Amino acid sequence: MREGVHAGTACWIVDTAHAQAAIARHGGQLLAWRPADAAHDVLWLSPLAKRPPAPLRGGVPLCWPWFGSGEGDLPAHGLARTRAWALDDWRLDDDGSVALTLRPETQPVPGLEVIEHLRIGGVLEQTLETRNTGDVPLALTQALHSYFHVGDVAQVEVDGLDGHDYLDKYEGYAAARHQRGAWRLDDPRDPGRSDRVYLGTGGRYLLRDPVLARSLAITSVGSHSLVVWNPGATGGRAMDDVGDGWRHYLCLEVANAVTDRVQLAPGTTHRLSQRVEVQESHATG
Ligand SMILES: O=P(O)(O)OC[C@H]1O[C@@H](O)[C@H](O)[C@@H](O)[C@@H]1O
C-alpha cells in the first residue's frame, strides 16, 4: 500500500501478489482493480475522464446520500463522489488481501456518517456503511456505480434480472416494465441503450462477456435494486467524457434507488455491499 498517482489522479495504490488496485482521494473512488490472474482490467476508466473537482468517469463512483438528480441546485448522485476522502486504516489480511477503511475528510451531511470499506484481493469486496448519528429519522438512496470493463457492450448479457420489474429513466421512471430473459443492449423495446432501475432484485448477477472470454459474478447485500446503464452510441458521443468509450463498459450499480429507499432511524446503520469475482472462460480444444 502506497500513495501514488493513477491516470493523473492522486490515489492509494495496492500492488500485491494477488491484485492491483488504485483508489482516488477524490470521492474515495476505486478507479482500478485487477486480480493477478485476470487477463484484463475489471473496471473501465474513461480515457476522457475529467479531473477533480469534476466527478471521475469510471471505476466505482460512490453515489451518496442520493442516487440520481439532486433537488434544486444539488448535484446528481449526491455529495460523496466529489469530496476529498481520507484513509482511516488499512491492513494486510492472512489471505493476502488488503483491507482499507476510508471516510470523507469532512462528513458532507450533518447527522449522517459514511464510511467505505474495501477488501482488495483476487475477489473485490466493497461496502458503503451509513450511520444515522442524529436524532431524527433520515431517508437515503445510494449506489455503488460500477463501470465494468467489457469487450463490446453490444455482445454481453446479464443474468439475474429475468422476471423482475424495472423502471426506465427514459420514461421518467413512470411505469413498471417486465424483464424477460437476460439483459441485452439490443432489447427490442429500447434498443441500443439502457437506463433502468430493476426492483426487488435478488442480489446475484452474472455479466457474461464473450469478447473478453470471462464472466463477472456480482453479489450484493443491503440492496434490492440494480441500475443498468449504458448510453449507447448516440448518448455516449453526446457526453464529452464518454465519446466512443460507451462500447467498452456496462454500469451495473448495486443500489438503493428510486422506490428502494433506506429509512434510517437514529442510531442505526445500513450497509450496502458488493462482492465481485472474475470467472475467466477456459479455452477449449
Ligand atoms: O453523468 P453522471 O452524473 O455520472 O451519471 C451517469 C449516469 O448514471 C446512471 O446511474 C444514471 O442512471 C444515468 O441516468 C446517468 O446518466
The ligand as a Tripos MOL2 file, in Angstrom:
@<TRIPOS>MOLECULE
LIG
   16    16     1     0     0
SMALL
NO_CHARGES

@<TRIPOS>ATOM
      1 O1        -23.1450   11.6720  -15.6260 O.co2     1 LIG1
      2 P1        -23.3930   11.1210  -14.2470 P.3       1 LIG1
      3 O2        -23.9780   12.1190  -13.2890 O.co2     1 LIG1
      4 O3        -22.1450   10.4760  -13.6850 O.co2     1 LIG1
      5 O4        -24.4760    9.9710  -14.3930 O.3       1 LIG1
      6 C1        -24.2520    8.9100  -15.2430 C.3       1 LIG1
      7 C2        -25.4650    8.0040  -15.2880 C.3       1 LIG1
      8 O5        -25.6110    7.3880  -14.0350 O.3       1 LIG1
      9 C3        -26.6390    6.3950  -14.0050 C.3       1 LIG1
     10 O6        -26.6770    5.8310  -12.7310 O.3       1 LIG1
     11 C4        -27.9610    7.0150  -14.3140 C.3       1 LIG1
     12 O7        -28.9620    6.0120  -14.2990 O.3       1 LIG1
     13 C5        -27.8850    7.7160  -15.6550 C.3       1 LIG1
     14 O8        -29.1140    8.3670  -15.9360 O.3       1 LIG1
     15 C6        -26.7530    8.7190  -15.6700 C.3       1 LIG1
     16 O9        -26.6420    9.2950  -16.9780 O.3       1 LIG1
@<TRIPOS>BOND
     1     1     2 2
     2     2     3 1
     3     2     4 1
     4     2     5 1
     5     5     6 1
     6     6     7 1
     7     7     8 1
     8     7    15 1
     9     8     9 1
    10     9    10 1
    11     9    11 1
    12    11    12 1
    13    11    13 1
    14    13    14 1
    15    13    15 1
    16    15    16 1
@<TRIPOS>SUBSTRUCTURE
     1 LIG1         1 GROUP 0 **** ****
